[in-house]
Amino acid sequence: MLNPQRPPNGLIAQQLGDAELASLAAQGDDVAFETIMRRHNRLLFRTARSIVKSDAEAEDALQEAYLRAWRSLAGFRAEAKLSTWLVRIVVNEAIGRLRRREAAVIPLDAAMNSTEPDIQQCLHDDVDQQPERAAMRAEIRRLMEGRIDILPDAFRTVFMLRAVEELTVEEVALALDIPEATVRTRFFRARSLLREGLSRDIDMATADAFAFDGERCDRIVANVLARQPR
Protein backbone atom coordinates (compact mmCIF):
# COMPACT_ATOMS: atom_id res chain seq x y z
CA MET A 1 0.00 0.00 0.00
CA LEU A 2 1.24 3.50 -0.83
CA ASN A 3 2.62 5.49 2.07
CA PRO A 4 0.64 8.79 2.03
CA GLN A 5 3.62 10.62 3.53
CA ARG A 6 5.86 9.60 0.63
CA PRO A 7 5.10 11.36 -2.67
CA PRO A 8 4.95 8.96 -5.63
CA ASN A 9 7.25 9.22 -8.59
CA GLY A 10 5.74 9.71 -12.05
CA LEU A 11 5.62 6.02 -12.93
CA ILE A 12 3.89 5.04 -9.68
CA ALA A 13 1.48 7.98 -9.96
CA GLN A 14 0.32 6.82 -13.38
CA GLN A 15 -0.80 3.54 -11.82
CA LEU A 16 -2.94 5.22 -9.15
CA GLY A 17 -6.65 5.90 -9.43
CA ASP A 18 -8.07 9.41 -9.57
CA ALA A 19 -9.25 9.36 -5.97
CA GLU A 20 -5.77 8.46 -4.69
CA LEU A 21 -4.17 11.09 -6.88
CA ALA A 22 -6.64 13.71 -5.69
CA SER A 23 -5.86 12.88 -2.07
CA LEU A 24 -2.13 13.20 -2.65
CA ALA A 25 -2.48 16.38 -4.70
CA ALA A 26 -4.61 17.91 -1.93
CA GLN A 27 -1.57 17.43 0.32
CA GLY A 28 0.55 19.44 -2.11
CA ASP A 29 2.02 16.62 -4.20
CA ASP A 30 3.01 18.16 -7.56
CA VAL A 31 3.58 14.80 -9.25
CA ALA A 32 0.08 13.61 -8.37
CA PHE A 33 -1.51 16.76 -9.73
CA GLU A 34 0.61 16.68 -12.87
CA THR A 35 -0.65 13.13 -13.45
CA ILE A 36 -4.23 14.33 -12.99
CA MET A 37 -3.68 17.08 -15.55
CA ARG A 38 -2.09 14.81 -18.14
CA ARG A 39 -4.82 12.22 -17.65
CA HIS A 40 -7.69 14.67 -18.18
CA ASN A 41 -6.13 17.41 -20.30
CA ARG A 42 -7.70 16.47 -23.62
CA LEU A 43 -11.22 16.07 -22.21
CA LEU A 44 -11.04 19.37 -20.37
CA PHE A 45 -9.43 21.32 -23.21
CA ARG A 46 -12.11 20.15 -25.63
CA THR A 47 -14.79 21.06 -23.09
CA ALA A 48 -13.44 24.60 -22.73
CA ARG A 49 -12.88 24.89 -26.48
CA SER A 50 -16.52 23.98 -27.17
CA ILE A 51 -17.61 26.99 -25.12
CA VAL A 52 -15.10 29.74 -25.90
CA LYS A 53 -14.41 28.66 -29.52
CA SER A 54 -10.77 29.71 -29.32
CA ASP A 55 -7.71 27.50 -28.79
CA ALA A 56 -5.77 30.19 -26.93
CA GLU A 57 -8.67 31.16 -24.68
CA ALA A 58 -9.48 27.50 -24.02
CA GLU A 59 -5.89 27.01 -22.81
CA ASP A 60 -6.18 30.03 -20.52
CA ALA A 61 -9.52 28.86 -19.18
CA LEU A 62 -8.15 25.38 -18.55
CA GLN A 63 -5.13 26.69 -16.66
CA GLU A 64 -7.29 28.89 -14.44
CA ALA A 65 -9.67 25.99 -13.84
CA TYR A 66 -6.79 23.72 -12.84
CA LEU A 67 -5.50 26.27 -10.33
CA ARG A 68 -8.98 26.62 -8.89
CA ALA A 69 -9.36 22.84 -8.74
CA TRP A 70 -5.99 22.39 -7.04
CA ARG A 71 -6.95 24.89 -4.33
CA SER A 72 -10.30 23.10 -3.85
CA LEU A 73 -9.11 19.49 -3.87
CA ALA A 74 -9.49 19.17 -0.12
CA GLY A 75 -13.24 19.47 -0.67
CA PHE A 76 -13.39 16.83 -3.39
CA ARG A 77 -15.46 13.80 -2.42
CA ALA A 78 -14.42 10.52 -4.02
CA GLU A 79 -18.01 9.35 -4.46
CA ALA A 80 -18.08 11.60 -7.54
CA LYS A 81 -15.81 11.01 -10.53
CA LEU A 82 -12.85 13.36 -10.55
CA SER A 83 -13.28 13.92 -14.29
CA THR A 84 -16.89 15.07 -13.75
CA TRP A 85 -15.83 17.40 -10.95
CA LEU A 86 -13.10 18.89 -13.13
CA VAL A 87 -15.43 19.31 -16.10
CA ARG A 88 -17.82 21.35 -13.95
CA ILE A 89 -14.98 23.66 -12.89
CA VAL A 90 -13.79 24.10 -16.48
CA VAL A 91 -17.31 24.75 -17.72
CA ASN A 92 -17.86 27.43 -15.06
CA GLU A 93 -14.55 29.09 -15.91
CA ALA A 94 -15.23 29.01 -19.66
CA ILE A 95 -18.78 30.32 -19.30
CA GLY A 96 -17.53 33.10 -17.03
CA ARG A 97 -15.02 34.13 -19.70
CA LEU A 98 -17.71 34.02 -22.35
CA ARG A 99 -19.98 36.27 -20.31
CA ARG A 100 -17.18 38.75 -19.68
CA ARG A 101 -16.40 38.79 -23.38
CA GLU A 102 -20.06 39.33 -24.31
CA ALA A 103 -20.37 42.13 -21.75
CA ALA A 104 -17.53 43.91 -23.53
CA VAL A 105 -19.26 43.73 -26.92
CA ILE A 106 -20.25 47.12 -28.31
CA PRO A 107 -24.07 47.50 -28.42
CA LEU A 108 -25.50 47.45 -31.94
CA ASP A 109 -26.78 51.05 -31.76
CA ALA A 110 -23.38 52.30 -30.68
CA ALA A 111 -21.68 50.25 -33.37
CA MET A 112 -24.01 51.59 -36.07
CA ASN A 113 -23.18 55.16 -35.04
CA SER A 114 -19.46 54.52 -34.63
CA THR A 115 -17.06 56.13 -37.07
CA GLU A 116 -14.32 53.59 -36.37
CA PRO A 117 -13.25 52.06 -39.73
CA ASP A 118 -12.80 48.53 -38.30
CA ILE A 119 -16.30 48.51 -36.78
CA GLN A 120 -17.91 49.82 -39.96
CA GLN A 121 -16.04 47.21 -42.00
CA CYS A 122 -17.39 44.42 -39.79
CA LEU A 123 -20.94 45.74 -40.11
CA HIS A 124 -20.83 45.80 -43.89
CA ASP A 125 -18.79 42.69 -44.60
CA ASP A 126 -20.62 39.75 -46.13
CA VAL A 127 -20.30 36.93 -43.58
CA ASP A 128 -20.04 34.32 -46.33
CA GLN A 129 -17.08 36.18 -47.83
CA GLN A 130 -15.04 36.24 -44.64
CA PRO A 131 -11.70 34.36 -44.85
CA GLU A 132 -12.73 31.69 -42.33
CA ARG A 133 -15.89 30.84 -44.28
CA ALA A 134 -13.99 30.82 -47.57
CA ALA A 135 -11.36 28.47 -46.14
CA MET A 136 -14.08 26.19 -44.77
CA ARG A 137 -15.83 26.03 -48.13
CA ALA A 138 -12.54 25.30 -49.86
CA GLU A 139 -11.89 22.39 -47.49
CA ILE A 140 -15.40 21.00 -47.98
CA ARG A 141 -14.99 21.32 -51.74
CA ARG A 142 -11.66 19.48 -51.61
CA LEU A 143 -13.26 16.69 -49.59
CA MET A 144 -16.21 16.44 -51.96
CA GLU A 145 -13.98 16.43 -55.05
CA GLY A 146 -11.87 13.65 -53.59
CA ARG A 147 -14.95 11.55 -52.96
CA ILE A 148 -16.34 12.19 -56.44
CA ASP A 149 -13.01 11.13 -57.96
CA ILE A 150 -13.21 7.67 -56.40
CA LEU A 151 -16.77 6.95 -57.54
CA PRO A 152 -17.02 4.14 -60.14
CA ASP A 153 -16.58 5.54 -63.66
CA ALA A 154 -20.19 5.13 -64.78
CA PHE A 155 -21.58 6.67 -61.59
CA ARG A 156 -19.05 9.52 -61.54
CA THR A 157 -19.94 10.88 -64.99
CA VAL A 158 -23.66 10.70 -64.32
CA PHE A 159 -23.21 12.49 -60.99
CA MET A 160 -21.01 15.17 -62.54
CA LEU A 161 -23.51 15.92 -65.30
CA ARG A 162 -26.63 15.63 -63.14
CA ALA A 163 -25.55 17.20 -59.82
CA VAL A 164 -22.62 19.46 -60.66
CA GLU A 165 -23.66 20.63 -64.15
CA GLU A 166 -27.36 20.35 -63.25
CA LEU A 167 -28.40 18.70 -66.51
CA THR A 168 -31.84 17.10 -66.58
CA VAL A 169 -32.25 13.34 -66.54
CA GLU A 170 -33.25 13.47 -70.19
CA GLU A 171 -30.20 15.54 -71.15
CA VAL A 172 -27.84 13.16 -69.33
CA ALA A 173 -29.47 10.15 -70.98
CA LEU A 174 -29.05 11.71 -74.42
CA ALA A 175 -25.47 12.78 -73.76
CA LEU A 176 -24.36 9.34 -72.55
CA ASP A 177 -26.70 7.35 -74.80
CA ILE A 178 -28.22 5.41 -71.92
CA PRO A 179 -31.83 4.99 -70.74
CA GLU A 180 -33.28 7.60 -68.38
CA ALA A 181 -33.95 4.87 -65.84
CA THR A 182 -30.24 4.05 -65.84
CA VAL A 183 -29.41 7.72 -65.24
CA ARG A 184 -31.72 7.78 -62.24
CA THR A 185 -30.34 4.52 -60.84
CA ARG A 186 -26.69 5.54 -61.25
CA PHE A 187 -27.32 9.00 -59.83
CA PHE A 188 -29.09 7.56 -56.80
CA ARG A 189 -26.27 5.08 -56.24
CA ALA A 190 -23.61 7.77 -56.68
CA ARG A 191 -25.26 9.96 -54.03
CA SER A 192 -25.52 6.99 -51.66
CA LEU A 193 -21.81 6.19 -52.09
CA LEU A 194 -20.89 9.83 -51.53
CA ARG A 195 -22.99 10.04 -48.36
CA GLU A 196 -21.43 6.85 -46.99
CA GLY A 197 -17.90 8.03 -47.78
CA LEU A 198 -18.42 11.54 -46.41
CA SER A 199 -20.05 10.11 -43.30
CA ARG A 200 -16.95 8.00 -42.63
CA ASP A 201 -14.73 11.01 -43.25
CA ILE A 202 -16.77 13.09 -40.82
CA ASP A 203 -16.71 10.34 -38.17
CA MET A 204 -12.92 10.10 -38.42
CA ALA A 205 -12.52 13.89 -38.42
CA THR A 206 -14.80 14.19 -35.39
CA ALA A 207 -12.57 11.90 -33.36
CA ASP A 208 -9.57 14.09 -34.25
CA ALA A 209 -11.33 17.43 -33.80
CA PHE A 210 -9.49 20.03 -31.70
CA ALA A 211 -6.43 17.83 -31.46
CA PHE A 212 -4.58 17.94 -28.16
CA ASP A 213 -0.96 17.32 -29.04
CA GLY A 214 1.96 16.71 -26.67
CA GLU A 215 3.25 20.27 -26.95
CA ARG A 216 -0.04 21.84 -25.82
CA CYS A 217 -0.37 19.32 -23.01
CA ASP A 218 3.17 20.03 -21.82
CA ARG A 219 2.62 23.80 -22.00
CA ILE A 220 -0.55 23.72 -19.91
CA VAL A 221 0.98 21.45 -17.29
CA ALA A 222 4.14 23.57 -17.04
CA ASN A 223 2.19 26.83 -16.75
CA VAL A 224 -0.11 25.49 -14.03
CA LEU A 225 2.76 24.05 -12.00
CA ALA A 226 4.70 27.32 -12.30
CA ARG A 227 1.73 29.35 -11.03
CA GLN A 228 0.79 27.11 -8.13
CA PRO A 229 1.69 28.83 -4.84
CA ARG A 230 4.27 26.94 -2.82
C-alpha angles and dihedrals in degrees: 000000000000116000105234090210092058115071113227123241119239096267094050092044091056089059094053125094122246094257092055092046091049091052092051094044090051086060090056100266107157094192092055093050092045088055090051091052095048091046095052103025098105095047093048096043091052090047092053092042091055089059106038096032093215128101094212095047091045089056091050092047091049093050092050090047091051092051090049091048093049091053090048100044092105087068095050113116115209093218086080122063112258091223091056091048091050093047090055091053092048092047091052092049093047094046090048090054091047092052092049090050092049091048088058093053114114111247114251094244091052091046092050090053095042119112093202108126094218093053093047090048091054092049094053101037117109105242092216090056095054114118094246092054092045091051091048092051091048091053092048090048091051090050092048093047091051091052093047090051092059096049114113111273097251093047094044096057093046091049092047093051097039103038106023100033091030096223117166121253089253093051092050091048091052094045094051096032094234132124118274089238089059090051090053093047095048093045092050091048092046091053091048092052091048092050092049093048095045090046090056090047091051092047091052092044091049091057090052097042116132092006116216105211128189094259094057091045092051092047094052093046093048093048094049093047091048092052098045110109113242 
